[in-house]
Amino acid sequence: MTPTTISPARHRSLGDQTWQADAVCQSTEYNPVDPETFFPEPDETEKIAAAKSLCGQCPVRRTCLDAALEGGDTNGIRGGLTEEERGPLHEKIAHRLDYSRVNDTIDGRDVHLTKAERRAVVHAALRHGVTEQRLAWLLKVTEEHAQKLYRETRRALRHRDLNQPAQTTRPPEADGERLGRDDFGTAA
């Protein structure tokens, strides 16, 4: 059996539109595509089906959908979804927390981040000892703002630790005897 590997997600950088060159919807000399196909009226089911069929073949479908959601684009068929199908996703985009985006940002890539992802970047940067200057550069904020973000995060972590109830559990016993290491077997 061949092992399956999942390659890491490749998120587009801020302002990067180069992905559009690989889109199936781009009309070329050898592949003429009517752009109006992707802007059907709600009752034009044949146009919708044709557009979705093209999107189903597109190598940058996910990137197209991300761009539509991140840019607030609510018109036409994007990423294989109609305006109505993207509606709930638009509402949830602010709460998206994709750790591959967080990791890409920590690695120095300029990717679109939601508020939740920005908070996760600050937590990860603090945990990994990233300097305030580097955090400022990663999030495109001033060093003073990066200092403030670190202060707020440290305070939140302290309060979280203080609010955790102290758990006092008695050690497990068997028939009145204290269990030893050999009673549990080995860990795999």
Backbone hydrogen bonds, N-H to C=O, Kabsch-Sander energy under -0.5 kcal/mol:
donor,donor_aa,acceptor,acceptor_aa,energy
7,S,5,T,-0.6
11,H,9,A,-0.7
14,L,110,D,-1.7
16,D,13,S,-2.1
17,Q,15,G,-0.5
20,Q,17,Q,-1.7
21,A,18,T,-1.5
22,D,19,W,-1.6
23,A,20,Q,-1.2
26,Q,23,A,-1.2
27,S,25,C,-0.5
28,T,31,N,-1.7
37,T,34,D,-1.9
38,F,35,P,-1.6
39,F,36,E,-1.6
44,E,41,E,-2.0
45,T,43,D,-1.6
48,I,44,E,-2.1
49,A,45,T,-2.5
50,A,46,E,-2.2
51,A,47,K,-2.6
52,K,48,I,-2.6
53,S,49,A,-2.0
54,L,50,A,-2.0
55,C,51,A,-2.6
56,G,52,K,-2.1
57,Q,53,S,-0.6
57,Q,54,L,-1.3
58,C,55,C,-1.3
61,R,58,C,-1.0
64,C,60,V,-2.5
65,L,61,R,-2.3
66,D,62,R,-2.7
67,A,63,T,-2.7
68,A,64,C,-2.2
69,L,65,L,-2.5
70,E,66,D,-3.2
71,G,67,A,-2.1
72,G,69,L,-0.7
73,D,68,A,-2.1
74,T,72,G,-0.6
77,I,38,F,-2.7
78,R,76,G,-0.6
78,R,81,L,-2.0
81,L,78,R,-1.7
86,R,82,T,-2.0
87,G,83,E,-1.0
90,H,86,R,-2.5
91,E,87,G,-1.7
92,K,88,P,-1.4
93,I,89,L,-1.2
95,H,92,K,-1.6
96,R,93,I,-1.4
99,Y,97,L,-0.7
101,R,98,D,-1.0
102,V,98,D,-1.5
103,N,99,Y,-2.9
104,D,100,S,-2.2
105,T,101,R,-2.2
106,I,102,V,-2.4
107,D,103,N,-2.0
108,G,105,T,-1.7
109,R,104,D,-2.7
111,V,109,R,-1.1
112,H,12,R,-0.6
116,A,94,A,-1.0
118,R,114,T,-2.4
119,R,115,K,-2.3
120,A,116,A,-2.0
121,V,117,E,-2.2
122,V,118,R,-2.0
123,H,119,R,-2.3
124,A,120,A,-2.8
125,A,121,V,-2.9
126,L,122,V,-2.5
127,R,123,H,-2.6
128,H,124,A,-2.2
129,G,126,L,-1.1
130,V,125,A,-2.9
135,L,131,T,-2.5
136,A,132,E,-2.4
137,W,133,Q,-2.0
138,L,134,R,-2.8
139,L,135,L,-2.5
140,K,136,A,-0.8
141,V,136,A,-2.2
146,A,142,T,-2.1
147,Q,143,E,-2.5
148,K,144,E,-2.1
149,L,145,H,-2.6
150,Y,146,A,-2.4
151,R,147,Q,-2.6
152,E,148,K,-2.7
153,T,149,L,-2.2
154,R,150,Y,-2.9
155,R,151,R,-2.5
156,A,152,E,-2.4
157,L,153,T,-2.5
158,R,154,R,-2.5
159,H,155,R,-2.6
160,R,156,A,-2.3
161,D,157,L,-2.3
162,L,158,R,-2.3
163,N,159,H,-2.1
164,Q,160,R,-0.5
164,Q,161,D,-0.6
168,T,166,A,-0.7
169,T,167,Q,-0.7
174,A,177,E,-3.0
175,D,173,E,-0.5
177,E,174,A,-2.2
179,L,172,P,-1.3
183,D,180,G,-1.2
184,F,181,R,-1.3
